[in-house]
Amino acid sequence: MAILKIIEVLASSKEGWEDATKNAVEQASKTVKNIRSVYVKEQSATVSDGKIKEYRVNVKITFEVQ
């Protein structure tokens, strides 16, 4: 039986929400092994002068504990 844990991660990108999600997984994988899935919990963005400046995501990353 596998034991799974979930961590919550905040990440951002100047490109888009998909890129912010990719950044979250890439950064988490530097210290967390056996990542199985990512769930986007929230999306937001910062706006300046009527334009989106930064995309942000709050994700839950599931990984298997060995």
PQR file with spaces between the fields and no chain letter, atoms N, CA, C, O and H, PARSE charges and radii, in Angstrom:
ATOM       1  N    MET     1       0.837   -1.171    0.000 -0.4000 1.5000
ATOM       2  CA   MET     1       0.000    0.000    0.000 -0.0000 2.0000
ATOM       3  C    MET     1       0.892    1.247    0.000  0.5500 1.7000
ATOM       4  O    MET     1       1.848    1.330    0.771 -0.5500 1.4000
ATOM       5  N    ALA     2       0.582    2.189   -0.845 -0.4000 1.5000
ATOM       6  CA   ALA     2       1.367    3.426   -0.947 -0.0000 2.0000
ATOM       7  C    ALA     2       0.846    4.463    0.044  0.5500 1.7000
ATOM       8  O    ALA     2      -0.358    4.588    0.266 -0.5500 1.4000
ATOM       9  H    ALA     2      -0.194    2.122   -1.472  0.4000 1.0000
ATOM      10  N    ILE     3       1.771    5.192    0.622 -0.4000 1.5000
ATOM      11  CA   ILE     3       1.435    6.320    1.500 -0.0000 2.0000
ATOM      12  C    ILE     3       1.663    7.594    0.692  0.5500 1.7000
ATOM      13  O    ILE     3       2.755    7.814    0.167 -0.5500 1.4000
ATOM      14  H    ILE     3       2.749    5.090    0.441  0.4000 1.0000
ATOM      15  N    LEU     4       0.636    8.430    0.593 -0.4000 1.5000
ATOM      16  CA   LEU     4       0.727    9.676   -0.158 -0.0000 2.0000
ATOM      17  C    LEU     4       0.609   10.861    0.785  0.5500 1.7000
ATOM      18  O    LEU     4      -0.138   10.819    1.762 -0.5500 1.4000
ATOM      19  H    LEU     4      -0.251    8.252    1.018  0.4000 1.0000
ATOM      20  N    LYS     5       1.358   11.923    0.481 -0.4000 1.5000
ATOM      21  CA   LYS     5       1.280   13.164    1.244 -0.0000 2.0000
ATOM      22  C    LYS     5       0.972   14.290    0.280  0.5500 1.7000
ATOM      23  O    LYS     5       1.228   14.190   -0.920 -0.5500 1.4000
ATOM      24  H    LYS     5       1.965   11.956   -0.313  0.4000 1.0000
ATOM      25  N    ILE     6       0.418   15.362    0.818 -0.4000 1.5000
ATOM      26  CA   ILE     6       0.080   16.536    0.013 -0.0000 2.0000
ATOM      27  C    ILE     6       0.716   17.766    0.640  0.5500 1.7000
ATOM      28  O    ILE     6       0.633   17.979    1.849 -0.5500 1.4000
ATOM      29  H    ILE     6       0.210   15.443    1.793  0.4000 1.0000
ATOM      30  N    ILE     7       1.354   18.570   -0.203 -0.4000 1.5000
ATOM      31  CA   ILE     7       1.868   19.859    0.237 -0.0000 2.0000
ATOM      32  C    ILE     7       1.196   20.950   -0.590  0.5500 1.7000
ATOM      33  O    ILE     7       0.777   20.712   -1.722 -0.5500 1.4000
ATOM      34  H    ILE     7       1.422   18.396   -1.185  0.4000 1.0000
ATOM      35  N    GLU     8       1.101   22.117   -0.029 -0.4000 1.5000
ATOM      36  CA   GLU     8       0.517   23.248   -0.731 -0.0000 2.0000
ATOM      37  C    GLU     8       1.646   24.201   -1.121  0.5500 1.7000
ATOM      38  O    GLU     8       2.494   24.539   -0.295 -0.5500 1.4000
ATOM      39  H    GLU     8       1.442   22.310    0.891  0.4000 1.0000
ATOM      40  N    VAL     9       1.650   24.628   -2.380 -0.4000 1.5000
ATOM      41  CA   VAL     9       2.729   25.460   -2.910 -0.0000 2.0000
ATOM      42  C    VAL     9       2.139   26.661   -3.641  0.5500 1.7000
ATOM      43  O    VAL     9       1.147   26.538   -4.361 -0.5500 1.4000
ATOM      44  H    VAL     9       0.961   24.354   -3.051  0.4000 1.0000
ATOM      45  N    LEU    10       2.757   27.818   -3.449 -0.4000 1.5000
ATOM      46  CA   LEU    10       2.397   29.023   -4.182 -0.0000 2.0000
ATOM      47  C    LEU    10       3.478   29.294   -5.216  0.5500 1.7000
ATOM      48  O    LEU    10       4.665   29.183   -4.910 -0.5500 1.4000
ATOM      49  H    LEU    10       3.563   27.917   -2.865  0.4000 1.0000
ATOM      50  N    ALA    11       3.087   29.646   -6.436 -0.4000 1.5000
ATOM      51  CA   ALA    11       4.065   29.930   -7.486 -0.0000 2.0000
ATOM      52  C    ALA    11       3.522   31.020   -8.394  0.5500 1.7000
ATOM      53  O    ALA    11       2.326   31.312   -8.401 -0.5500 1.4000
ATOM      54  H    ALA    11       2.123   29.736   -6.685  0.4000 1.0000
ATOM      55  N    SER    12       4.432   31.616   -9.163 -0.4000 1.5000
ATOM      56  CA   SER    12       4.023   32.694  -10.062 -0.0000 2.0000
ATOM      57  C    SER    12       4.775   32.617  -11.374  0.5500 1.7000
ATOM      58  O    SER    12       5.761   31.892  -11.509 -0.5500 1.4000
ATOM      59  H    SER    12       5.403   31.380   -9.157  0.4000 1.0000
ATOM      60  N    SER    13       4.283   33.388  -12.347 -0.4000 1.5000
ATOM      61  CA   SER    13       4.901   33.455  -13.663 -0.0000 2.0000
ATOM      62  C    SER    13       4.467   34.744  -14.345  0.5500 1.7000
ATOM      63  O    SER    13       3.377   35.255  -14.086 -0.5500 1.4000
ATOM      64  H    SER    13       3.482   33.977  -12.238  0.4000 1.0000
ATOM      65  N    LYS    14       5.304   35.255  -15.200 -0.4000 1.5000
ATOM      66  CA   LYS    14       4.951   36.415  -16.028 -0.0000 2.0000
ATOM      67  C    LYS    14       4.221   35.960  -17.292  0.5500 1.7000
ATOM      68  O    LYS    14       3.616   36.777  -17.987 -0.5500 1.4000
ATOM      69  H    LYS    14       6.189   34.839  -15.411  0.4000 1.0000
ATOM      70  N    GLU    15       4.275   34.650  -17.596 -0.4000 1.5000
ATOM      71  CA   GLU    15       3.741   34.110  -18.848 -0.0000 2.0000
ATOM      72  C    GLU    15       2.271   33.670  -18.774  0.5500 1.7000
ATOM      73  O    GLU    15       1.495   33.944  -19.689 -0.5500 1.4000
ATOM      74  H    GLU    15       4.767   33.986  -17.031  0.4000 1.0000
ATOM      75  N    GLY    16       1.889   32.987  -17.682 -0.4000 1.5000
ATOM      76  CA   GLY    16       0.517   32.492  -17.584 -0.0000 2.0000
ATOM      77  C    GLY    16       0.359   31.514  -16.430  0.5500 1.7000
ATOM      78  O    GLY    16       1.334   31.140  -15.778 -0.5500 1.4000
ATOM      79  H    GLY    16       2.520   32.764  -16.938  0.4000 1.0000
ATOM      80  N    TRP    17      -0.893   31.101  -16.184 -0.4000 1.5000
ATOM      81  CA   TRP    17      -1.177   30.187  -15.077 -0.0000 2.0000
ATOM      82  C    TRP    17      -0.564   28.809  -15.309  0.5500 1.7000
ATOM      83  O    TRP    17      -0.088   28.168  -14.373 -0.5500 1.4000
ATOM      84  H    TRP    17      -1.685   31.404  -16.714  0.4000 1.0000
ATOM      85  N    GLU    18      -0.579   28.362  -16.551 -0.4000 1.5000
ATOM      86  CA   GLU    18       0.012   27.056  -16.857 -0.0000 2.0000
ATOM      87  C    GLU    18       1.511   27.071  -16.540  0.5500 1.7000
ATOM      88  O    GLU    18       2.042   26.116  -15.972 -0.5500 1.4000
ATOM      89  H    GLU    18      -0.966   28.883  -17.312  0.4000 1.0000
ATOM      90  N    ASP    19       2.177   28.147  -16.907 -0.4000 1.5000
ATOM      91  CA   ASP    19       3.606   28.271  -16.626 -0.0000 2.0000
ATOM      92  C    ASP    19       3.863   28.372  -15.118  0.5500 1.7000
ATOM      93  O    ASP    19       4.850   27.829  -14.622 -0.5500 1.4000
ATOM      94  H    ASP    19       1.746   28.922  -17.368  0.4000 1.0000
ATOM      95  N    ALA    20       2.990   29.058  -14.396 -0.4000 1.5000
ATOM      96  CA   ALA    20       3.123   29.153  -12.939 -0.0000 2.0000
ATOM      97  C    ALA    20       2.982   27.768  -12.305  0.5500 1.7000
ATOM      98  O    ALA    20       3.706   27.440  -11.365 -0.5500 1.4000
ATOM      99  H    ALA    20       2.188   29.499  -14.799  0.4000 1.0000
ATOM     100  N    THR    21       2.060   26.960  -12.811 -0.4000 1.5000
ATOM     101  CA   THR    21       1.878   25.600  -12.311 -0.0000 2.0000
ATOM     102  C    THR    21       3.126   24.761  -12.586  0.5500 1.7000
ATOM     103  O    THR    21       3.581   24.005  -11.727 -0.5500 1.4000
ATOM     104  H    THR    21       1.472   27.226  -13.575  0.4000 1.0000
ATOM     105  N    LYS    22       3.667   24.906  -13.789 -0.4000 1.5000
ATOM     106  CA   LYS    22       4.893   24.187  -14.135 -0.0000 2.0000
ATOM     107  C    LYS    22       6.037   24.608  -13.218  0.5500 1.7000
ATOM     108  O    LYS    22       6.828   23.770  -12.785 -0.5500 1.4000
ATOM     109  H    LYS    22       3.297   25.519  -14.487  0.4000 1.0000
ATOM     110  N    ASN    23       6.128   25.901  -12.921 -0.4000 1.5000
ATOM     111  CA   ASN    23       7.166   26.393  -12.007 -0.0000 2.0000
ATOM     112  C    ASN    23       7.017   25.778  -10.619  0.5500 1.7000
ATOM     113  O    ASN    23       8.012   25.418   -9.990 -0.5500 1.4000
ATOM     114  H    ASN    23       5.486   26.582  -13.273  0.4000 1.0000
ATOM     115  N    ALA    24       5.781   25.656  -10.139 -0.4000 1.5000
ATOM     116  CA   ALA    24       5.536   25.065   -8.820 -0.0000 2.0000
ATOM     117  C    ALA    24       6.044   23.628   -8.761  0.5500 1.7000
ATOM     118  O    ALA    24       6.704   23.236   -7.799 -0.5500 1.4000
ATOM     119  H    ALA    24       4.973   25.948  -10.650  0.4000 1.0000
ATOM     120  N    VAL    25       5.737   22.849   -9.790 -0.4000 1.5000
ATOM     121  CA   VAL    25       6.157   21.443   -9.822 -0.0000 2.0000
ATOM     122  C    VAL    25       7.679   21.345   -9.955  0.5500 1.7000
ATOM     123  O    VAL    25       8.309   20.532   -9.278 -0.5500 1.4000
ATOM     124  H    VAL    25       5.201   23.167  -10.572  0.4000 1.0000
ATOM     125  N    GLU    26       8.265   22.161  -10.814 -0.4000 1.5000
ATOM     126  CA   GLU    26       9.717   22.114  -11.004 -0.0000 2.0000
ATOM     127  C    GLU    26      10.467   22.481   -9.722  0.5500 1.7000
ATOM     128  O    GLU    26      11.464   21.844   -9.381 -0.5500 1.4000
ATOM     129  H    GLU    26       7.754   22.822  -11.364  0.4000 1.0000
ATOM     130  N    GLN    27       9.991   23.501   -9.018 -0.4000 1.5000
ATOM     131  CA   GLN    27      10.655   23.904   -7.780 -0.0000 2.0000
ATOM     132  C    GLN    27      10.465   22.847   -6.690  0.5500 1.7000
ATOM     133  O    GLN    27      11.411   22.516   -5.975 -0.5500 1.4000
ATOM     134  H    GLN    27       9.182   24.019   -9.295  0.4000 1.0000
ATOM     135  N    ALA    28       9.245   22.319   -6.563 -0.4000 1.5000
ATOM     136  CA   ALA    28       8.979   21.298   -5.544 -0.0000 2.0000
ATOM     137  C    ALA    28       9.803   20.042   -5.802  0.5500 1.7000
ATOM     138  O    ALA    28      10.265   19.400   -4.858 -0.5500 1.4000
ATOM     139  H    ALA    28       8.477   22.588   -7.144  0.4000 1.0000
ATOM     140  N    SER    29       9.991   19.688   -7.072 -0.4000 1.5000
ATOM     141  CA   SER    29      10.708   18.447   -7.391 -0.0000 2.0000
ATOM     142  C    SER    29      12.195   18.522   -7.046  0.5500 1.7000
ATOM     143  O    SER    29      12.879   17.498   -7.056 -0.5500 1.4000
ATOM     144  H    SER    29       9.615   20.209   -7.838  0.4000 1.0000
ATOM     145  N    LYS    30      12.700   19.705   -6.745 -0.4000 1.5000
ATOM     146  CA   LYS    30      14.100   19.827   -6.327 -0.0000 2.0000
ATOM     147  C    LYS    30      14.323   19.217   -4.945  0.5500 1.7000
ATOM     148  O    LYS    30      15.423   18.755   -4.642 -0.5500 1.4000
ATOM     149  H    LYS    30      12.144   20.537   -6.737  0.4000 1.0000
ATOM     150  N    THR    31      13.279   19.211   -4.100 -0.4000 1.5000
ATOM     151  CA   THR    31      13.424   18.659   -2.749 -0.0000 2.0000
ATOM     152  C    THR    31      12.433   17.538   -2.451  0.5500 1.7000
ATOM     153  O    THR    31      12.625   16.788   -1.493 -0.5500 1.4000
ATOM     154  H    THR    31      12.385   19.586   -4.346  0.4000 1.0000
ATOM     155  N    VAL    32      11.391   17.414   -3.244 -0.4000 1.5000
ATOM     156  CA   VAL    32      10.366   16.388   -3.021 -0.0000 2.0000
ATOM     157  C    VAL    32      10.452   15.365   -4.148  0.5500 1.7000
ATOM     158  O    VAL    32      10.385   15.723   -5.323 -0.5500 1.4000
ATOM     159  H    VAL    32      11.235   18.024   -4.022  0.4000 1.0000
ATOM     160  N    LYS    33      10.600   14.115   -3.795 -0.4000 1.5000
ATOM     161  CA   LYS    33      10.692   13.044   -4.791 -0.0000 2.0000
ATOM     162  C    LYS    33       9.342   12.334   -4.932  0.5500 1.7000
ATOM     163  O    LYS    33       8.475   12.442   -4.065 -0.5500 1.4000
ATOM     164  H    LYS    33      10.655   13.824   -2.840  0.4000 1.0000
ATOM     165  N    ASN    34       9.184   11.620   -6.020 -0.4000 1.5000
ATOM     166  CA   ASN    34       7.998   10.786   -6.283 -0.0000 2.0000
ATOM     167  C    ASN    34       6.710   11.592   -6.385  0.5500 1.7000
ATOM     168  O    ASN    34       5.672   11.157   -5.885 -0.5500 1.4000
ATOM     169  H    ASN    34       9.888   11.531   -6.724  0.4000 1.0000
ATOM     170  N    ILE    35       6.758   12.759   -7.024 -0.4000 1.5000
ATOM     171  CA   ILE    35       5.542   13.558   -7.223 -0.0000 2.0000
ATOM     172  C    ILE    35       4.625   12.805   -8.170  0.5500 1.7000
ATOM     173  O    ILE    35       5.045   12.340   -9.230 -0.5500 1.4000
ATOM     174  H    ILE    35       7.601   13.112   -7.430  0.4000 1.0000
ATOM     175  N    ARG    36       3.373   12.692   -7.769 -0.4000 1.5000
ATOM     176  CA   ARG    36       2.385   11.936   -8.549 -0.0000 2.0000
ATOM     177  C    ARG    36       1.380   12.825   -9.276  0.5500 1.7000
ATOM     178  O    ARG    36       0.957   12.498  -10.385 -0.5500 1.4000
ATOM     179  H    ARG    36       3.033   13.069   -6.908  0.4000 1.0000
ATOM     180  N    SER    37       0.991   13.955   -8.660 -0.4000 1.5000
ATOM     181  CA   SER    37      -0.017   14.800   -9.300 -0.0000 2.0000
ATOM     182  C    SER    37       0.035   16.219   -8.742  0.5500 1.7000
ATOM     183  O    SER    37       0.629   16.483   -7.696 -0.5500 1.4000
ATOM     184  H    SER    37       1.335   14.220   -7.759  0.4000 1.0000
ATOM     185  N    VAL    38      -0.608   17.117   -9.477 -0.4000 1.5000
ATOM     186  CA   VAL    38      -0.732   18.503   -9.034 -0.0000 2.0000
ATOM     187  C    VAL    38      -2.185   18.933   -9.264  0.5500 1.7000
ATOM     188  O    VAL    38      -2.770   18.659  -10.312 -0.5500 1.4000
ATOM     189  H    VAL    38      -1.091   16.902  -10.326  0.4000 1.0000
ATOM     190  N    TYR    39      -2.745   19.603   -8.278 -0.4000 1.5000
ATOM     191  CA   TYR    39      -4.120   20.091   -8.330 -0.0000 2.0000
ATOM     192  C    TYR    39      -4.081   21.608   -8.158  0.5500 1.7000
ATOM     193  O    TYR    39      -3.582   22.105   -7.149 -0.5500 1.4000
ATOM     194  H    TYR    39      -2.271   19.826   -7.427  0.4000 1.0000
ATOM     195  N    VAL    40      -4.605   22.343   -9.138 -0.4000 1.5000
ATOM     196  CA   VAL    40      -4.633   23.799   -9.040 -0.0000 2.0000
ATOM     197  C    VAL    40      -5.840   24.192   -8.196  0.5500 1.7000
ATOM     198  O    VAL    40      -6.990   24.016   -8.599 -0.5500 1.4000
ATOM     199  H    VAL    40      -5.010   21.938   -9.958  0.4000 1.0000
ATOM     200  N    LYS    41      -5.546   24.726   -7.019 -0.4000 1.5000
ATOM     201  CA   LYS    41      -6.583   25.092   -6.063 -0.0000 2.0000
ATOM     202  C    LYS    41      -7.132   26.496   -6.349  0.5500 1.7000
ATOM     203  O    LYS    41      -8.344   26.711   -6.338 -0.5500 1.4000
ATOM     204  H    LYS    41      -4.611   24.868   -6.692  0.4000 1.0000
ATOM     205  N    GLU    42      -6.224   27.448   -6.604 -0.4000 1.5000
ATOM     206  CA   GLU    42      -6.638   28.831   -6.863 -0.0000 2.0000
ATOM     207  C    GLU    42      -5.754   29.456   -7.927  0.5500 1.7000
ATOM     208  O    GLU    42      -4.586   29.099   -8.076 -0.5500 1.4000
ATOM     209  H    GLU    42      -5.239   27.273   -6.612  0.4000 1.0000
ATOM     210  N    GLN    43      -6.332   30.394   -8.662 -0.4000 1.5000
ATOM     211  CA   GLN    43      -5.589   31.182   -9.627 -0.0000 2.0000
ATOM     212  C    GLN    43      -5.877   32.652   -9.343  0.5500 1.7000
ATOM     213  O    GLN    43      -7.000   33.022   -9.003 -0.5500 1.4000
ATOM     214  H    GLN    43      -7.281   30.684   -8.541  0.4000 1.0000
ATOM     215  N    SER    44      -4.845   33.484   -9.487 -0.4000 1.5000
ATOM     216  CA   SER    44      -5.034   34.926   -9.334 -0.0000 2.0000
ATOM     217  C    SER    44      -3.982   35.626  -10.179  0.5500 1.7000
ATOM     218  O    SER    44      -3.093   34.986  -10.740 -0.5500 1.4000
ATOM     219  H    SER    44      -3.933   33.183   -9.763  0.4000 1.0000
ATOM     220  N    ALA    45      -4.093   36.942  -10.262 -0.4000 1.5000
ATOM     221  CA   ALA    45      -3.123   37.707  -11.039 -0.0000 2.0000
ATOM     222  C    ALA    45      -3.003   39.104  -10.447  0.5500 1.7000
ATOM     223  O    ALA    45      -3.940   39.625   -9.843 -0.5500 1.4000
ATOM     224  H    ALA    45      -4.815   37.462   -9.806  0.4000 1.0000
ATOM     225  N    THR    46      -1.825   39.698  -10.634 -0.4000 1.5000
ATOM     226  CA   THR    46      -1.654   41.090  -10.245 -0.0000 2.0000
ATOM     227  C    THR    46      -1.807   41.940  -11.506  0.5500 1.7000
ATOM     228  O    THR    46      -1.397   41.545  -12.597 -0.5500 1.4000
ATOM     229  H    THR    46      -1.064   39.275  -11.124  0.4000 1.0000
ATOM     230  N    VAL    47      -2.403   43.105  -11.327 -0.4000 1.5000
ATOM     231  CA   VAL    47      -2.694   43.981  -12.456 -0.0000 2.0000
ATOM     232  C    VAL    47      -2.109   45.357  -12.194  0.5500 1.7000
ATOM     233  O    VAL    47      -2.185   45.882  -11.083 -0.5500 1.4000
ATOM     234  H    VAL    47      -2.736   43.426  -10.441  0.4000 1.0000
ATOM     235  N    SER    48      -1.522   45.934  -13.242 -0.4000 1.5000
ATOM     236  CA   SER    48      -0.993   47.288  -13.166 -0.0000 2.0000
ATOM     237  C    SER    48      -1.264   47.978  -14.503  0.5500 1.7000
ATOM     238  O    SER    48      -1.003   47.409  -15.563 -0.5500 1.4000
ATOM     239  H    SER    48      -1.460   45.508  -14.145  0.4000 1.0000
ATOM     240  N    ASP    49      -1.777   49.175  -14.451 -0.4000 1.5000
ATOM     241  CA   ASP    49      -2.098   49.949  -15.664 -0.0000 2.0000
ATOM     242  C    ASP    49      -3.002   49.175  -16.617  0.5500 1.7000
ATOM     243  O    ASP    49      -2.846   49.260  -17.835 -0.5500 1.4000
ATOM     244  H    ASP    49      -1.990   49.637  -13.589  0.4000 1.0000
ATOM     245  N    GLY    50      -3.943   48.424  -16.063 -0.4000 1.5000
ATOM     246  CA   GLY    50      -4.898   47.688  -16.878 -0.0000 2.0000
ATOM     247  C    GLY    50      -4.352   46.446  -17.548  0.5500 1.7000
ATOM     248  O    GLY    50      -5.019   45.870  -18.408 -0.5500 1.4000
ATOM     249  H    GLY    50      -4.070   48.355  -15.074  0.4000 1.0000
ATOM     250  N    LYS    51      -3.138   46.012  -17.173 -0.4000 1.5000
ATOM     251  CA   LYS    51      -2.539   44.816  -17.773 -0.0000 2.0000
ATOM     252  C    LYS    51      -2.096   43.847  -16.685  0.5500 1.7000
ATOM     253  O    LYS    51      -1.671   44.253  -15.604 -0.5500 1.4000
ATOM     254  H    LYS    51      -2.596   46.480  -16.475  0.4000 1.0000
ATOM     255  N    ILE    52      -2.205   42.557  -16.996 -0.4000 1.5000
ATOM     256  CA   ILE    52      -1.751   41.540  -16.050 -0.0000 2.0000
ATOM     257  C    ILE    52      -0.227   41.550  -16.013  0.5500 1.7000
ATOM     258  O    ILE    52       0.435   41.445  -17.046 -0.5500 1.4000
ATOM     259  H    ILE    52      -2.550   42.227  -17.875  0.4000 1.0000
ATOM     260  N    LYS    53       0.312   41.677  -14.819 -0.4000 1.5000
ATOM     261  CA   LYS    53       1.761   41.709  -14.632 -0.0000 2.0000
ATOM     262  C    LYS    53       2.315   40.361  -14.179  0.5500 1.7000
ATOM     263  O    LYS    53       3.431   39.991  -14.543 -0.5500 1.4000
ATOM     264  H    LYS    53      -0.226   41.762  -13.980  0.4000 1.0000
ATOM     265  N    GLU    54       1.528   39.620  -13.378 -0.4000 1.5000
ATOM     266  CA   GLU    54       2.011   38.347  -12.854 -0.0000 2.0000
ATOM     267  C    GLU    54       0.835   37.413  -12.605  0.5500 1.7000
ATOM     268  O    GLU    54      -0.175   37.807  -12.021 -0.5500 1.4000
ATOM     269  H    GLU    54       0.621   39.921  -13.082  0.4000 1.0000
ATOM     270  N    TYR    55       0.979   36.176  -13.053 -0.4000 1.5000
ATOM     271  CA   TYR    55      -0.010   35.129  -12.825 -0.0000 2.0000
ATOM     272  C    TYR    55       0.418   34.328  -11.612  0.5500 1.7000
ATOM     273  O    TYR    55       1.596   34.006  -11.458 -0.5500 1.4000
ATOM     274  H    TYR    55       1.799   35.856  -13.527  0.4000 1.0000
ATOM     275  N    ARG    56      -0.536   34.004  -10.749 -0.4000 1.5000
ATOM     276  CA   ARG    56      -0.213   33.256   -9.527 -0.0000 2.0000
ATOM     277  C    ARG    56      -1.133   32.054   -9.385  0.5500 1.7000
ATOM     278  O    ARG    56      -2.306   32.095   -9.755 -0.5500 1.4000
ATOM     279  H    ARG    56      -1.493   34.265  -10.874  0.4000 1.0000
ATOM     280  N    VAL    57      -0.567   30.981   -8.838 -0.4000 1.5000
ATOM     281  CA   VAL    57      -1.359   29.779   -8.555 -0.0000 2.0000
ATOM     282  C    VAL    57      -1.059   29.272   -7.154  0.5500 1.7000
ATOM     283  O    VAL    57       0.051   29.420   -6.642 -0.5500 1.4000
ATOM     284  H    VAL    57       0.386   30.947   -8.537  0.4000 1.0000
ATOM     285  N    ASN    58      -2.051   28.686   -6.562 -0.4000 1.5000
ATOM     286  CA   ASN    58      -1.932   27.970   -5.299 -0.0000 2.0000
ATOM     287  C    ASN    58      -2.255   26.523   -5.659  0.5500 1.7000
ATOM     288  O    ASN    58      -3.383   26.214   -6.043 -0.5500 1.4000
ATOM     289  H    ASN    58      -2.952   28.567   -6.978  0.4000 1.0000
ATOM     290  N    VAL    59      -1.265   25.633   -5.537 -0.4000 1.5000
ATOM     291  CA   VAL    59      -1.472   24.245   -5.967 -0.0000 2.0000
ATOM     292  C    VAL    59      -1.245   23.280   -4.821  0.5500 1.7000
ATOM     293  O    VAL    59      -0.549   23.586   -3.853 -0.5500 1.4000
ATOM     294  H    VAL    59      -0.348   25.884   -5.225  0.4000 1.0000
ATOM     295  N    LYS    60      -1.847   22.107   -4.950 -0.4000 1.5000
ATOM     296  CA   LYS    60      -1.596   21.005   -4.039 -0.0000 2.0000
ATOM     297  C    LYS    60      -0.826   19.952   -4.823  0.5500 1.7000
ATOM     298  O    LYS    60      -1.267   19.499   -5.879 -0.5500 1.4000
ATOM     299  H    LYS    60      -2.412   21.858   -5.736  0.4000 1.0000
ATOM     300  N    ILE    61       0.326   19.571   -4.293 -0.4000 1.5000
ATOM     301  CA   ILE    61       1.173   18.578   -4.940 -0.0000 2.0000
ATOM     302  C    ILE    61       1.145   17.295   -4.117  0.5500 1.7000
ATOM     303  O    ILE    61       1.430   17.303   -2.919 -0.5500 1.4000
ATOM     304  H    ILE    61       0.684   19.939   -3.434  0.4000 1.0000
ATOM     305  N    THR    62       0.797   16.194   -4.781 -0.4000 1.5000
ATOM     306  CA   THR    62       0.726   14.895   -4.112 -0.0000 2.0000
ATOM     307  C    THR    62       1.969   14.090   -4.468  0.5500 1.7000
ATOM     308  O    THR    62       2.368   14.008   -5.630 -0.5500 1.4000
ATOM     309  H    THR    62       0.566   16.188   -5.753  0.4000 1.0000
ATOM     310  N    PHE    63       2.570   13.496   -3.436 -0.4000 1.5000
ATOM     311  CA   PHE    63       3.750   12.672   -3.666 -0.0000 2.0000
ATOM     312  C    PHE    63       3.699   11.420   -2.796  0.5500 1.7000
ATOM     313  O    PHE    63       3.049   11.391   -1.751 -0.5500 1.4000
ATOM     314  H    PHE    63       2.246   13.562   -2.493  0.4000 1.0000
ATOM     315  N    GLU    64       4.407   10.382   -3.257 -0.4000 1.5000
ATOM     316  CA   GLU    64       4.444    9.104   -2.544 -0.0000 2.0000
ATOM     317  C    GLU    64       5.606    9.100   -1.575  0.5500 1.7000
ATOM     318  O    GLU    64       6.725    9.478   -1.922 -0.5500 1.4000
ATOM     319  H    GLU    64       4.935   10.406   -4.106  0.4000 1.0000
ATOM     320  N    VAL    65       5.327    8.666   -0.354 -0.4000 1.5000
ATOM     321  CA   VAL    65       6.360    8.551    0.671 -0.0000 2.0000
ATOM     322  C    VAL    65       6.925    7.136    0.594  0.5500 1.7000
ATOM     323  O    VAL    65       6.174    6.161    0.569 -0.5500 1.4000
ATOM     324  H    VAL    65       4.418    8.359   -0.072  0.4000 1.0000
ATOM     325  N    GLN    66       8.238    7.031    0.555 -0.4000 1.5000
ATOM     326  CA   GLN    66       8.887    5.713    0.458 -0.0000 2.0000
ATOM     327  C    GLN    66       9.093    5.115    1.829  0.5500 1.7000
ATOM     328  O    GLN    66       9.624    4.011    1.948 -0.5500 1.4000
ATOM     329  H    GLN    66       8.849    7.823    0.575  0.4000 1.0000
